[in-house]
Amino acid sequence: MSETIEKSPERIAVLERIQEFERLEKWNDDVEEDPESSELMPDQVDYLNKKLSSKIATYFANRWGTRFYEKMIKDGQFIIKEVSGIENFLSVKGGAIITCNHFNVCDNYAVWRSIKPYMGRKRLYKVIKEGNYTNSPPPFGLVMKHSNTLPLSRNKETMKNFMSAMDTLLKRGEKILIYPEQAMWYNYRKPRPLKSGSFRFAVASDVPVIPVFITMKDSENIGADGFPIQEYYVHFLEPIYADKSLPRKECTDKMREENYQKWVQCYEKFYGKKLKYK
């Protein structure tokens, strides 16, 4: 058993905001008090890693990121207890959108570590919010900028480049992780209603969606914030394919609802209770 550590007041405040936002049904709003982010301009990001400098930075960012997360695993601060349904991932041979619930900065690595043995020389691409790209301090900022991340932007020209890169990557067979809940809610176990973006990308590029839902249990290890480290159970669910008989918007909505329902079913099966919001 770990020694007693006082619970972080900042973390308690975040958990209280999560309860409030759940009650108000503000499902996709940020609960973290992040500083205002800088606008990401088109010349600040090389989405397709065409520049030599980008390739070099990506090499070092992925190495540093891997060492960082693997040390957390070794130290018992990050626990991947079980991976199930990997056959659902393996059934998709080409490009795909992977959706995952977002509750911790480690959840993307849990997905990557689960699929890494089957990826060969390919990497997992991750869509991230603008502020994570423009505002993250070093050395973590290096990982946010160069570990195969695809930042969103409020700038229209940057977003045109983003959309083009998404289509190029998916059509060449890459897997792209997106958080359709949008905001990160710390250790929140329930699935939240989803935004449509992930499914619009899938329909536009004619690729399936592979839903991933990570469930959790408290471990005996206590984190620096005074709360139990979570044991992660990574569930790869059956892929969702577009219904091409439907108009694009209806097809997108149907995929989004199917994804949400698969997450709900996974939640209810794992925790043994019906999903209920406050």
C-alpha positions in Angstrom: 0.0 0.0 0.0 1.2 3.5 -0.8 1.6 6.1 1.9 -1.1 8.6 2.6 -0.9 11.7 0.3 -3.1 14.7 0.7 -5.6 15.2 -2.2 -4.8 18.0 -4.5 -7.1 21.0 -4.1 -6.8 21.7 -7.9 -7.8 18.2 -8.7 -10.8 18.3 -6.3 -11.9 21.5 -8.0 -11.8 19.8 -11.4 -13.8 16.8 -10.1 -16.4 19.2 -8.7 -16.6 21.0 -12.1 -17.1 17.6 -13.8 -20.1 16.9 -11.5 -21.5 20.3 -12.2 -21.0 20.0 -16.0 -22.6 16.6 -16.0 -25.7 18.0 -14.2 -25.8 20.9 -16.7 -25.2 18.5 -19.7 -22.2 20.6 -20.8 -20.7 17.3 -22.1 -17.9 18.7 -24.3 -16.7 21.7 -22.3 -13.3 21.9 -20.7 -13.1 21.4 -16.9 -9.4 22.1 -16.7 -8.4 25.8 -16.2 -6.0 26.0 -19.2 -4.5 29.3 -20.2 -5.8 31.0 -23.4 -4.0 29.5 -26.4 -2.2 31.1 -29.3 -3.7 30.8 -32.8 -2.0 28.2 -34.9 -1.0 29.6 -38.2 -0.5 27.6 -41.5 3.3 28.0 -41.5 3.6 26.7 -38.0 2.7 23.1 -38.6 3.9 20.4 -41.1 0.9 18.0 -41.0 2.4 15.5 -43.4 5.9 15.6 -42.0 7.4 16.6 -45.3 10.3 18.7 -44.0 13.6 17.1 -42.9 13.5 19.1 -39.7 10.0 17.7 -39.0 11.2 14.1 -39.5 14.1 14.6 -37.1 11.9 16.2 -34.5 9.3 13.4 -34.8 12.0 10.7 -34.3 13.2 12.3 -31.0 9.7 13.2 -29.8 8.5 9.6 -30.2 11.6 8.3 -28.4 11.2 10.8 -25.6 7.5 10.1 -25.3 7.9 6.4 -25.2 10.6 6.6 -22.5 8.3 8.9 -20.5 5.3 6.7 -20.6 7.2 3.4 -20.1 8.9 4.8 -17.0 5.4 5.7 -15.7 4.3 2.1 -16.3 7.5 0.7 -14.7 6.9 3.0 -11.6 3.3 1.9 -11.3 2.0 5.4 -12.1 0.3 4.2 -15.3 -1.3 0.7 -15.4 -2.7 -1.0 -18.5 -4.3 -4.0 -16.9 -6.0 -5.7 -19.9 -6.6 -5.3 -23.7 -9.6 -7.0 -25.2 -11.2 -7.1 -28.7 -7.9 -6.6 -30.6 -9.4 -8.7 -33.4 -11.8 -5.9 -34.1 -8.8 -3.6 -34.7 -7.1 -6.3 -36.9 -10.1 -6.7 -39.0 -9.6 -3.2 -40.5 -6.7 -3.4 -43.0 -6.6 0.1 -44.3 -7.1 3.6 -43.0 -9.5 4.2 -40.1 -10.6 6.6 -37.4 -10.1 5.3 -33.9 -12.4 6.9 -31.3 -11.6 6.8 -27.6 -13.1 8.3 -24.4 -10.9 11.1 -23.1 -10.1 11.2 -19.4 -6.3 11.4 -18.9 -3.2 12.5 -20.8 -2.1 8.8 -20.8 -5.2 7.4 -22.6 -3.7 7.9 -26.1 -0.6 5.9 -25.1 -2.8 3.1 -23.8 -4.3 2.9 -27.2 -1.0 3.1 -29.0 0.7 0.5 -26.7 -2.2 -1.9 -27.4 -1.9 -1.8 -31.2 1.9 -1.2 -31.5 2.7 -5.0 -32.0 0.5 -5.0 -35.1 1.5 -1.7 -36.7 4.8 -2.6 -38.3 6.5 0.7 -39.3 3.3 2.7 -39.1 2.5 5.1 -36.3 -0.7 6.2 -34.7 -1.7 9.8 -35.6 -3.6 11.8 -32.9 -5.9 14.8 -33.3 -5.2 17.3 -30.6 -6.6 20.7 -29.6 -4.9 23.9 -30.7 -3.6 24.9 -27.2 -1.9 21.6 -26.7 0.2 22.3 -29.8 0.9 26.0 -29.3 1.1 26.3 -25.5 2.7 23.1 -24.1 6.0 23.9 -22.5 9.2 21.9 -23.2 10.0 19.0 -23.0 6.3 17.9 -23.2 5.7 20.5 -25.9 8.1 18.5 -28.2 5.9 15.5 -27.9 2.7 17.5 -28.5 4.1 19.1 -31.6 6.0 16.2 -33.2 4.7 12.8 -32.1 2.4 12.4 -35.1 -0.1 14.9 -33.8 -2.6 16.7 -35.9 -3.6 20.0 -34.2 -6.9 21.7 -34.8 -6.9 25.5 -35.3 -9.3 28.4 -35.2 -7.5 29.7 -38.3 -9.4 28.8 -41.5 -6.3 28.4 -43.7 -4.7 26.1 -41.2 -7.9 24.0 -41.0 -7.9 23.6 -44.8 -4.4 22.1 -44.5 -5.6 19.9 -41.6 -8.6 18.6 -43.6 -6.4 17.9 -46.6 -3.9 16.0 -44.4 -6.6 14.0 -42.7 -7.9 12.8 -46.1 -4.3 12.0 -47.4 -3.4 10.0 -44.3 -6.6 8.0 -44.2 -6.4 7.2 -47.8 -2.9 5.9 -47.5 -3.9 3.6 -44.8 -3.1 5.4 -41.5 -5.0 5.1 -38.2 -6.0 8.4 -36.6 -7.1 8.7 -33.0 -9.8 11.3 -32.3 -11.6 12.1 -29.0 -15.2 12.7 -30.1 -16.1 13.8 -26.5 -13.7 16.7 -27.2 -12.7 17.8 -23.7 -10.7 15.7 -21.2 -12.6 14.9 -18.0 -10.2 13.5 -15.4 -10.9 9.8 -14.7 -14.5 10.2 -15.7 -15.8 6.7 -16.3 -19.0 7.3 -18.1 -19.3 7.7 -21.9 -20.4 11.2 -22.9 -22.5 12.3 -25.9 -20.2 12.7 -29.0 -19.4 15.4 -31.4 -19.8 14.7 -35.1 -16.3 15.6 -36.4 -14.8 12.1 -36.2 -17.6 10.6 -38.2 -17.6 13.3 -40.8 -14.0 12.6 -41.5 -14.8 8.8 -41.8 -17.6 9.4 -44.2 -15.7 11.9 -46.3 -12.6 9.6 -46.7 -14.7 6.4 -46.9 -13.0 4.7 -43.9 -14.5 2.8 -40.9 -14.5 3.9 -37.3 -13.0 1.6 -34.7 -14.5 2.5 -31.3 -12.3 2.1 -28.2 -13.6 2.5 -24.7 -11.3 2.4 -21.7 -12.8 1.3 -18.4 -11.1 1.7 -15.1 -10.7 0.3 -11.6 -8.9 1.9 -8.6 -5.4 0.4 -8.0 -3.6 0.4 -4.6 -1.1 2.9 -5.9 -1.7 6.6 -5.1 -0.7 9.3 -7.5 1.0 12.6 -6.8 -2.5 14.2 -6.7 -3.5 12.0 -3.8 -6.0 9.9 -5.8 -5.8 6.2 -6.7 -3.9 5.4 -9.9 -6.4 3.8 -12.3 -6.0 0.4 -13.9 -7.0 0.6 -17.5 -9.0 -2.0 -19.4 -8.8 -1.2 -23.1 -11.7 -2.4 -25.1 -11.6 -2.5 -28.9 -15.2 -2.7 -30.2 -16.6 -3.8 -33.5 -15.9 -1.4 -36.4 -18.6 0.9 -37.7 -19.0 1.3 -41.4 -20.8 4.1 -43.3 -24.3 3.3 -44.6 -23.8 4.6 -48.2 -27.5 4.5 -48.9 -28.0 7.5 -46.6 -27.3 11.2 -47.3 -23.9 12.3 -45.8 -25.4 14.0 -42.7 -27.7 11.1 -41.9 -24.9 8.7 -42.4 -22.6 10.7 -40.1 -25.3 10.9 -37.4 -25.9 7.2 -37.6 -22.3 6.4 -37.1 -22.0 8.8 -34.2 -25.0 7.2 -32.5 -23.7 3.6 -33.1 -20.4 4.6 -31.6 -22.1 6.1 -28.5 -24.3 3.0 -28.0 -21.3 0.7 -28.3 -19.6 2.7 -25.6 -22.7 2.6 -23.4 -23.0 -1.2 -23.8 -19.3 -1.6 -22.9 -19.7 0.6 -19.9 -22.8 -1.3 -18.6 -21.2 -4.7 -19.2 -17.9 -3.8 -17.4 -19.4 -2.0 -14.4 -22.5 -4.1 -14.2 -24.9 -1.2 -14.0 -27.1 1.0 -16.2 -25.6 4.2 -17.4 -27.2 7.1 -15.5 -26.2 10.8 -15.5 -26.8 13.1 -12.6 
